Amino acid sequence: MVADINVDMFLPIHPLKVLTVCGLEESDLGDMAREVAGAYGIAVEADPQPLRNVFIRSDQYNFIVHGIPALAMAVGNTTDEERRLHKEWLTNRYHAPSDDVNQPVDLSAAAA
């Protein structure tokens, strides 16, 4: 295995304009993420809340511990409405009975 790209919380519930990448500066995978996203006109941001330590508290960190470069990526929230949608999803769907295949997915964001 040469790399791990974690998208288990990608959460494409609104258009993908910004890709949030946890671990952006941990390896050259961050440079590759910037390059690929840029080719599609998508901005890249590092974890906007680094004090929460999401990078070391998520699934990809075990790969890092074993010397395998890893990233965690998510659709970034750029507006108050997108932040509201994200918070509402976390409050009402995350690890709840409604966290099922009938998610309010923005298919164009998921495809991008």
ChimeraX commands (.cxc) that place a marker at each C-alpha (Angstrom):
marker #1 position 0.00,0.00,0.00 radius 0.5
marker #1 position 1.43,3.36,-1.01 radius 0.5
marker #1 position -1.23,5.75,0.32 radius 0.5
marker #1 position -4.58,6.08,2.07 radius 0.5
marker #1 position -7.21,8.63,1.09 radius 0.5
marker #1 position -10.03,8.72,3.60 radius 0.5
marker #1 position -13.36,10.00,2.27 radius 0.5
marker #1 position -15.67,8.35,4.81 radius 0.5
marker #1 position -16.99,11.79,5.88 radius 0.5
marker #1 position -16.78,13.46,2.46 radius 0.5
marker #1 position -20.40,14.65,2.95 radius 0.5
marker #1 position -21.37,16.05,-0.47 radius 0.5
marker #1 position -24.61,17.74,0.62 radius 0.5
marker #1 position -23.94,20.99,-1.25 radius 0.5
marker #1 position -21.79,22.02,-4.25 radius 0.5
marker #1 position -18.07,21.27,-4.03 radius 0.5
marker #1 position -16.24,24.59,-4.25 radius 0.5
marker #1 position -13.64,23.94,-1.54 radius 0.5
marker #1 position -12.03,20.65,-0.62 radius 0.5
marker #1 position -11.08,20.43,3.05 radius 0.5
marker #1 position -8.00,18.23,3.45 radius 0.5
marker #1 position -6.86,17.06,6.87 radius 0.5
marker #1 position -3.19,16.11,6.70 radius 0.5
marker #1 position -2.56,18.57,3.88 radius 0.5
marker #1 position 0.99,19.29,5.04 radius 0.5
marker #1 position 1.84,15.81,6.30 radius 0.5
marker #1 position 3.14,14.41,2.99 radius 0.5
marker #1 position 3.35,15.13,-0.72 radius 0.5
marker #1 position -0.23,13.85,-1.03 radius 0.5
marker #1 position -1.30,17.38,-0.10 radius 0.5
marker #1 position 0.51,18.76,-3.14 radius 0.5
marker #1 position -1.20,16.18,-5.33 radius 0.5
marker #1 position -4.60,17.04,-3.85 radius 0.5
marker #1 position -4.00,20.74,-4.61 radius 0.5
marker #1 position -2.94,19.93,-8.17 radius 0.5
marker #1 position -5.90,17.69,-8.97 radius 0.5
marker #1 position -8.47,19.93,-7.28 radius 0.5
marker #1 position -7.01,22.98,-9.02 radius 0.5
marker #1 position -7.43,21.31,-12.39 radius 0.5
marker #1 position -11.18,21.18,-11.65 radius 0.5
marker #1 position -11.35,24.74,-10.31 radius 0.5
marker #1 position -11.78,23.54,-6.73 radius 0.5
marker #1 position -9.93,25.36,-3.96 radius 0.5
marker #1 position -8.17,23.39,-1.23 radius 0.5
marker #1 position -8.05,24.30,2.45 radius 0.5
marker #1 position -6.37,22.72,5.43 radius 0.5
marker #1 position -8.45,21.67,8.41 radius 0.5
marker #1 position -10.29,24.88,9.43 radius 0.5
marker #1 position -10.44,23.68,13.06 radius 0.5
marker #1 position -6.99,22.18,13.74 radius 0.5
marker #1 position -7.39,22.32,17.51 radius 0.5
marker #1 position -10.03,19.57,17.25 radius 0.5
marker #1 position -7.23,17.19,16.11 radius 0.5
marker #1 position -9.52,15.49,13.60 radius 0.5
marker #1 position -6.55,14.23,11.60 radius 0.5
marker #1 position -5.21,12.10,14.44 radius 0.5
marker #1 position -8.66,11.05,15.66 radius 0.5
marker #1 position -9.88,9.51,12.41 radius 0.5
marker #1 position -9.40,6.27,10.51 radius 0.5
marker #1 position -6.48,7.37,8.36 radius 0.5
marker #1 position -4.17,8.03,11.29 radius 0.5
marker #1 position -3.31,4.36,11.79 radius 0.5
marker #1 position -1.84,4.39,8.28 radius 0.5
marker #1 position 0.34,7.37,9.24 radius 0.5
marker #1 position 1.54,5.51,12.33 radius 0.5
marker #1 position 2.71,2.71,10.02 radius 0.5
marker #1 position 4.52,5.04,7.63 radius 0.5
marker #1 position 1.84,5.17,4.91 radius 0.5
marker #1 position 0.98,8.69,3.71 radius 0.5
marker #1 position -2.68,9.52,4.28 radius 0.5
marker #1 position -5.24,12.30,3.89 radius 0.5
marker #1 position -8.84,12.80,4.97 radius 0.5
marker #1 position -10.96,14.85,2.58 radius 0.5
marker #1 position -14.36,16.50,2.88 radius 0.5
marker #1 position -16.50,19.02,1.05 radius 0.5
marker #1 position -15.66,22.38,2.61 radius 0.5
marker #1 position -18.34,24.70,3.93 radius 0.5
marker #1 position -17.94,28.20,2.53 radius 0.5
marker #1 position -21.23,29.92,3.37 radius 0.5
marker #1 position -23.45,30.26,6.41 radius 0.5
marker #1 position -26.08,28.12,4.67 radius 0.5
marker #1 position -23.54,25.35,3.96 radius 0.5
marker #1 position -22.37,25.46,7.59 radius 0.5
marker #1 position -26.03,25.26,8.71 radius 0.5
marker #1 position -26.65,22.23,6.44 radius 0.5
marker #1 position -23.51,20.52,7.76 radius 0.5
marker #1 position -24.45,21.13,11.39 radius 0.5
marker #1 position -28.01,19.96,10.75 radius 0.5
marker #1 position -26.70,16.76,9.14 radius 0.5
marker #1 position -24.36,16.07,12.07 radius 0.5
marker #1 position -27.15,16.75,14.56 radius 0.5
marker #1 position -29.96,14.82,12.87 radius 0.5
marker #1 position -28.36,12.12,10.70 radius 0.5
marker #1 position -24.83,11.24,11.84 radius 0.5
marker #1 position -24.96,7.85,13.58 radius 0.5
marker #1 position -28.75,8.06,13.69 radius 0.5
marker #1 position -31.43,5.85,12.05 radius 0.5
marker #1 position -31.69,8.48,9.29 radius 0.5
marker #1 position -27.96,7.94,8.42 radius 0.5
marker #1 position -28.94,5.68,5.55 radius 0.5
marker #1 position -28.78,5.43,1.75 radius 0.5
marker #1 position -31.38,8.19,1.41 radius 0.5
marker #1 position -28.96,11.01,2.23 radius 0.5
marker #1 position -29.50,14.50,0.74 radius 0.5
marker #1 position -26.48,14.07,-1.55 radius 0.5
marker #1 position -25.49,16.67,-4.15 radius 0.5
marker #1 position -24.66,14.22,-6.93 radius 0.5
marker #1 position -22.57,16.72,-8.89 radius 0.5
marker #1 position -20.44,17.36,-5.78 radius 0.5
marker #1 position -20.09,13.62,-5.21 radius 0.5
marker #1 position -19.01,13.11,-8.83 radius 0.5
marker #1 position -16.47,15.95,-8.65 radius 0.5
marker link #1:1,2 radius 0.2
marker link #1:2,3 radius 0.2
marker link #1:3,4 radius 0.2
marker link #1:4,5 radius 0.2
marker link #1:5,6 radius 0.2
marker link #1:6,7 radius 0.2
marker link #1:7,8 radius 0.2
marker link #1:8,9 radius 0.2
marker link #1:9,10 radius 0.2
marker link #1:10,11 radius 0.2
marker link #1:11,12 radius 0.2
marker link #1:12,13 radius 0.2
marker link #1:13,14 radius 0.2
marker link #1:14,15 radius 0.2
marker link #1:15,16 radius 0.2
marker link #1:16,17 radius 0.2
marker link #1:17,18 radius 0.2
marker link #1:18,19 radius 0.2
marker link #1:19,20 radius 0.2
marker link #1:20,21 radius 0.2
marker link #1:21,22 radius 0.2
marker link #1:22,23 radius 0.2
marker link #1:23,24 radius 0.2
marker link #1:24,25 radius 0.2
marker link #1:25,26 radius 0.2
marker link #1:26,27 radius 0.2
marker link #1:27,28 radius 0.2
marker link #1:28,29 radius 0.2
marker link #1:29,30 radius 0.2
marker link #1:30,31 radius 0.2
marker link #1:31,32 radius 0.2
marker link #1:32,33 radius 0.2
marker link #1:33,34 radius 0.2
marker link #1:34,35 radius 0.2
marker link #1:35,36 radius 0.2
marker link #1:36,37 radius 0.2
marker link #1:37,38 radius 0.2
marker link #1:38,39 radius 0.2
marker link #1:39,40 radius 0.2
marker link #1:40,41 radius 0.2
marker link #1:41,42 radius 0.2
marker link #1:42,43 radius 0.2
marker link #1:43,44 radius 0.2
marker link #1:44,45 radius 0.2
marker link #1:45,46 radius 0.2
marker link #1:46,47 radius 0.2
marker link #1:47,48 radius 0.2
marker link #1:48,49 radius 0.2
marker link #1:49,50 radius 0.2
marker link #1:50,51 radius 0.2
marker link #1:51,52 radius 0.2
marker link #1:52,53 radius 0.2
marker link #1:53,54 radius 0.2
marker link #1:54,55 radius 0.2
marker link #1:55,56 radius 0.2
marker link #1:56,57 radius 0.2
marker link #1:57,58 radius 0.2
marker link #1:58,59 radius 0.2
marker link #1:59,60 radius 0.2
marker link #1:60,61 radius 0.2
marker link #1:61,62 radius 0.2
marker link #1:62,63 radius 0.2
marker link #1:63,64 radius 0.2
marker link #1:64,65 radius 0.2
marker link #1:65,66 radius 0.2
marker link #1:66,67 radius 0.2
marker link #1:67,68 radius 0.2
marker link #1:68,69 radius 0.2
marker link #1:69,70 radius 0.2
marker link #1:70,71 radius 0.2
marker link #1:71,72 radius 0.2
marker link #1:72,73 radius 0.2
marker link #1:73,74 radius 0.2
marker link #1:74,75 radius 0.2
marker link #1:75,76 radius 0.2
marker link #1:76,77 radius 0.2
marker link #1:77,78 radius 0.2
marker link #1:78,79 radius 0.2
marker link #1:79,80 radius 0.2
marker link #1:80,81 radius 0.2
marker link #1:81,82 radius 0.2
marker link #1:82,83 radius 0.2
marker link #1:83,84 radius 0.2
marker link #1:84,85 radius 0.2
marker link #1:85,86 radius 0.2
marker link #1:86,87 radius 0.2
marker link #1:87,88 radius 0.2
marker link #1:88,89 radius 0.2
marker link #1:89,90 radius 0.2
marker link #1:90,91 radius 0.2
marker link #1:91,92 radius 0.2
marker link #1:92,93 radius 0.2
marker link #1:93,94 radius 0.2
marker link #1:94,95 radius 0.2
marker link #1:95,96 radius 0.2
marker link #1:96,97 radius 0.2
marker link #1:97,98 radius 0.2
marker link #1:98,99 radius 0.2
marker link #1:99,100 radius 0.2
marker link #1:100,101 radius 0.2
marker link #1:101,102 radius 0.2
marker link #1:102,103 radius 0.2
marker link #1:103,104 radius 0.2
marker link #1:104,105 radius 0.2
marker link #1:105,106 radius 0.2
marker link #1:106,107 radius 0.2
marker link #1:107,108 radius 0.2
marker link #1:108,109 radius 0.2
marker link #1:109,110 radius 0.2
marker link #1:110,111 radius 0.2
marker link #1:111,112 radius 0.2
view
